[in-house]
Amino acid sequence: MHSLKKENQSGGVNKLKLFLVHTGYYDKKNSDGFYEQHTNIFVIAKSVYEAREKVKQNEEYIDKKMHIDGIKEIINVEGYDLELKKVAKPQEIITYSHHQIRFLKPK
């Protein structure tokens, strides 16, 4: 049996944290739903429980009848702590396609 790490190790009770929620679903349009598809959803929440509950309200999660395969609480990356700051924009994510990545050049 796996034990859940003690919550709030990375901060106080009311501190917002970044979670990556790995979800799975079956798409009937892809091989008649035989293969499981996956996607990741970023969530800002106070706890892993709250992150799980927020994802379950996500429109795409509901529409595709997704399930949660796992959740990562992201505290720091490559020696850098993450600090969340409220901004006016609801979300801004830059996506680079497979084609764009293939032809990247150093600056």
Backbone as CSV, one residue per row, in Angstrom:
resi,resn,N_x,N_y,N_z,CA_x,CA_y,CA_z,C_x,C_y,C_z
1,MET,0.834,-1.186,0.000,0.000,0.000,0.000,0.880,1.251,0.000
2,HIS,0.512,2.196,-0.838,1.270,3.446,-0.919,0.756,4.420,0.122
3,SER,1.671,5.176,0.685,1.231,6.194,1.632,1.323,7.561,0.972
4,LEU,0.386,8.390,1.280,0.341,9.738,0.735,1.278,10.614,1.549
5,LYS,2.149,11.363,0.849,3.040,12.270,1.560,2.218,13.284,2.328
6,LYS,2.756,13.708,3.451,2.062,14.695,4.270,1.813,15.953,3.443
7,GLU,0.553,16.361,3.390,0.201,17.552,2.618,0.794,18.795,3.252
8,ASN,0.941,19.799,2.421,1.414,21.117,2.840,2.861,21.112,3.305
9,GLN,3.666,20.143,2.887,5.080,20.159,3.211,5.760,21.346,2.547
10,SER,5.237,21.753,1.390,5.880,22.825,0.637,5.336,24.209,0.987
11,GLY,4.533,24.311,2.012,4.037,25.630,2.375,2.889,25.556,3.348
12,GLY,2.355,26.714,3.670,1.265,26.789,4.622,-0.035,26.247,4.068
13,VAL,-1.007,26.186,4.924,-2.309,25.621,4.581,-2.961,26.377,3.433
14,ASN,-2.831,27.681,3.388,-3.515,28.473,2.364,-2.644,28.793,1.155
15,LYS,-1.454,28.247,1.107,-0.561,28.531,-0.019,-1.027,27.786,-1.266
16,LEU,-1.156,28.508,-2.370,-1.549,27.891,-3.634,-0.349,27.175,-4.249
17,LYS,-0.622,26.052,-4.876,0.422,25.220,-5.452,0.058,24.864,-6.888
18,LEU,1.066,24.469,-7.657,0.873,24.032,-9.035,0.838,22.504,-9.064
19,PHE,-0.199,21.964,-9.693,-0.340,20.524,-9.851,-0.469,20.192,-11.325
20,LEU,0.143,19.099,-11.723,-0.045,18.548,-13.058,-0.865,17.277,-12.870
21,VAL,-2.036,17.245,-13.483,-2.936,16.104,-13.345,-2.896,15.332,-14.666
22,HIS,-2.445,14.079,-14.577,-2.328,13.207,-15.752,-3.622,12.416,-15.878
23,THR,-4.320,12.623,-16.989,-5.629,11.994,-17.168,-5.610,11.023,-18.342
24,GLY,-6.515,10.078,-18.288,-6.677,9.117,-19.366,-8.128,9.057,-19.799
25,TYR,-8.341,8.617,-21.041,-9.702,8.463,-21.556,-9.653,7.586,-22.799
26,TYR,-10.788,7.087,-23.182,-10.909,6.250,-24.374,-11.732,7.004,-25.404
27,ASP,-11.180,7.132,-26.617,-11.824,7.874,-27.688,-12.302,6.886,-28.747
28,LYS,-13.603,6.778,-28.909,-14.190,5.844,-29.880,-13.728,6.162,-31.312
29,LYS,-13.316,7.402,-31.565,-12.868,7.802,-32.909,-11.469,7.266,-33.223
30,ASN,-10.745,6.807,-32.208,-9.391,6.300,-32.393,-9.381,4.798,-32.126
31,SER,-9.315,4.013,-33.177,-9.292,2.535,-33.083,-10.469,1.997,-32.279
32,ASP,-11.631,2.611,-32.467,-12.866,2.183,-31.805,-12.727,2.179,-30.280
33,GLY,-11.892,3.075,-29.762,-11.739,3.203,-28.311,-10.872,2.135,-27.676
34,PHE,-10.126,1.393,-28.475,-9.300,0.305,-27.952,-8.110,0.828,-27.150
35,TYR,-7.496,1.926,-27.614,-6.298,2.456,-26.964,-6.655,3.618,-26.042
36,GLU,-6.009,3.638,-24.892,-6.228,4.738,-23.951,-5.415,5.953,-24.393
37,GLN,-6.063,7.093,-24.425,-5.427,8.366,-24.738,-5.077,9.059,-23.415
38,HIS,-4.125,9.987,-23.461,-3.732,10.702,-22.247,-3.557,12.184,-22.528
39,THR,-3.757,12.960,-21.499,-3.487,14.393,-21.560,-3.118,14.858,-20.156
40,ASN,-2.520,16.037,-20.070,-2.156,16.632,-18.782,-2.909,17.935,-18.613
41,ILE,-3.385,18.165,-17.412,-4.111,19.396,-17.102,-3.412,20.050,-15.921
42,PHE,-3.012,21.313,-16.080,-2.417,22.058,-14.967,-3.521,22.663,-14.119
43,VAL,-3.331,22.624,-12.804,-4.321,23.143,-11.865,-3.591,23.891,-10.748
44,ILE,-4.165,24.996,-10.335,-3.692,25.723,-9.158,-4.668,25.411,-8.035
45,ALA,-4.139,24.898,-6.919,-5.002,24.509,-5.802,-4.191,24.552,-4.506
46,LYS,-4.890,24.454,-3.382,-4.234,24.466,-2.068,-3.770,23.083,-1.632
47,SER,-4.365,22.031,-2.218,-4.014,20.667,-1.815,-4.241,19.719,-2.986
48,VAL,-3.699,18.519,-2.868,-3.896,17.520,-3.912,-5.378,17.143,-4.002
49,TYR,-6.056,17.128,-2.873,-7.497,16.841,-2.871,-8.240,17.904,-3.669
50,GLU,-7.942,19.171,-3.403,-8.605,20.265,-4.118,-8.265,20.219,-5.610
51,ALA,-7.022,19.867,-5.958,-6.630,19.746,-7.368,-7.470,18.673,-8.053
52,ARG,-7.629,17.534,-7.387,-8.441,16.455,-7.952,-9.871,16.926,-8.200
53,GLU,-10.452,17.612,-7.220,-11.831,18.059,-7.339,-11.988,19.121,-8.429
54,LYS,-11.001,20.012,-8.578,-11.058,21.037,-9.623,-10.995,20.409,-11.011
55,VAL,-10.131,19.416,-11.191,-10.026,18.772,-12.499,-11.332,18.098,-12.864
56,LYS,-11.993,17.518,-11.896,-13.252,16.824,-12.159,-14.350,17.777,-12.640
57,GLN,-14.139,19.091,-12.489,-15.083,20.098,-12.972,-14.675,20.645,-14.342
58,ASN,-13.502,20.250,-14.853,-12.990,20.715,-16.130,-13.902,20.218,-17.265
59,GLU,-14.285,21.113,-18.155,-15.231,20.785,-19.232,-14.736,19.639,-20.123
60,GLU,-13.471,19.692,-20.522,-12.917,18.634,-21.376,-12.879,17.299,-20.613
61,TYR,-12.539,17.330,-19.343,-12.509,16.130,-18.498,-13.886,15.463,-18.471
62,ILE,-14.898,16.274,-18.296,-16.274,15.763,-18.239,-16.714,15.249,-19.603
63,ASP,-16.489,16.054,-20.668,-16.928,15.695,-22.020,-16.319,14.387,-22.508
64,LYS,-15.051,14.150,-22.188,-14.364,12.950,-22.672,-14.408,11.798,-21.664
65,LYS,-15.157,11.998,-20.582,-15.298,10.952,-19.552,-13.927,10.461,-19.082
66,MET,-13.073,11.428,-18.744,-11.708,11.119,-18.330,-11.668,10.524,-16.928
67,HIS,-10.528,9.933,-16.634,-10.221,9.491,-15.275,-8.816,10.006,-14.950
68,ILE,-8.475,10.076,-13.681,-7.169,10.573,-13.255,-6.222,9.395,-13.064
69,ASP,-5.093,9.428,-13.776,-4.066,8.398,-13.627,-3.049,8.767,-12.559
70,GLY,-2.846,10.048,-12.323,-1.882,10.486,-11.315,-1.840,11.999,-11.232
71,ILE,-1.291,12.485,-10.122,-1.163,13.928,-9.904,0.247,14.216,-9.399
72,LYS,0.887,15.231,-9.980,2.188,15.691,-9.502,2.026,17.081,-8.898
73,GLU,2.545,17.270,-7.701,2.634,18.597,-7.101,4.017,19.126,-7.455
74,ILE,4.058,20.216,-8.188,5.333,20.742,-8.674,5.811,21.832,-7.723
75,ILE,6.866,21.529,-6.998,7.398,22.444,-5.984,8.578,23.230,-6.537
76,ASN,9.504,22.528,-7.186,10.622,23.190,-7.837,11.064,22.347,-9.023
77,VAL,11.763,22.996,-9.955,12.229,22.329,-11.172,13.664,22.767,-11.424
78,GLU,14.548,21.792,-11.606,15.951,22.046,-11.930,16.590,23.081,-11.001
79,GLY,16.281,23.006,-9.715,16.882,23.901,-8.744,16.195,25.258,-8.613
80,TYR,15.031,25.427,-9.241,14.292,26.685,-9.155,12.953,26.450,-8.465
81,ASP,12.695,27.194,-7.392,11.391,27.149,-6.746,10.378,27.879,-7.614
82,LEU,9.149,27.419,-7.554,8.075,28.075,-8.289,7.318,28.989,-7.336
83,GLU,7.048,30.187,-7.798,6.308,31.150,-6.992,5.085,31.587,-7.805
84,LEU,3.908,31.340,-7.277,2.680,31.679,-7.986,2.246,33.092,-7.631
85,LYS,1.855,33.839,-8.652,1.428,35.225,-8.485,0.157,35.429,-9.293
86,LYS,-0.892,35.954,-8.681,-2.166,36.210,-9.355,-1.982,37.291,-10.414
87,VAL,-2.511,37.026,-11.628,-2.461,37.997,-12.724,-3.856,38.164,-13.303
88,ALA,-4.024,39.183,-14.148,-5.345,39.481,-14.709,-5.793,38.450,-15.751
89,LYS,-4.841,37.881,-16.488,-5.179,36.899,-17.526,-5.550,35.570,-16.871
90,PRO,-6.615,34.908,-17.343,-7.000,33.635,-16.737,-5.998,32.518,-17.023
91,GLN,-5.398,32.515,-18.225,-4.423,31.471,-18.563,-3.677,31.867,-19.818
92,GLU,-2.386,31.636,-19.817,-1.572,31.872,-21.005,-0.539,30.752,-21.077
93,ILE,-0.660,29.922,-22.096,0.255,28.802,-22.307,0.691,28.843,-23.762
94,ILE,1.988,28.787,-23.987,2.516,28.761,-25.350,2.804,27.306,-25.695
95,THR,2.253,26.854,-26.811,2.434,25.479,-27.254,3.291,25.464,-28.516
96,TYR,4.286,24.586,-28.539,5.134,24.409,-29.707,4.830,23.035,-30.289
97,SER,4.462,23.005,-31.562,4.079,21.752,-32.218,5.300,20.894,-32.525
98,HIS,5.041,19.646,-32.859,6.105,18.728,-33.265,6.914,19.324,-34.410
99,HIS,6.231,19.892,-35.393,6.901,20.487,-36.549,7.798,21.656,-36.118
100,GLN,7.307,22.514,-35.241,8.102,23.657,-34.775,9.343,23.191,-34.013
101,ILE,9.192,22.198,-33.178,10.300,21.693,-32.369,11.394,21.092,-33.256
102,ARG,10.978,20.387,-34.284,11.948,19.746,-35.193,12.872,20.750,-35.839
103,PHE,12.379,21.960,-36.096,13.166,22.935,-36.850,13.658,24.107,-36.003
104,LEU,13.760,23.913,-34.688,14.304,24.955,-33.819,15.791,25.172,-34.113
105,LYS,16.207,26.404,-34.055,17.619,26.755,-34.272,18.095,27.554,-33.053
106,PRO,19.365,27.423,-32.673,19.860,28.224,-31.539,19.847,29.716,-31.878
107,LYS,19.656,30.529,-30.876,19.643,31.981,-31.103,20.962,32.569,-30.718
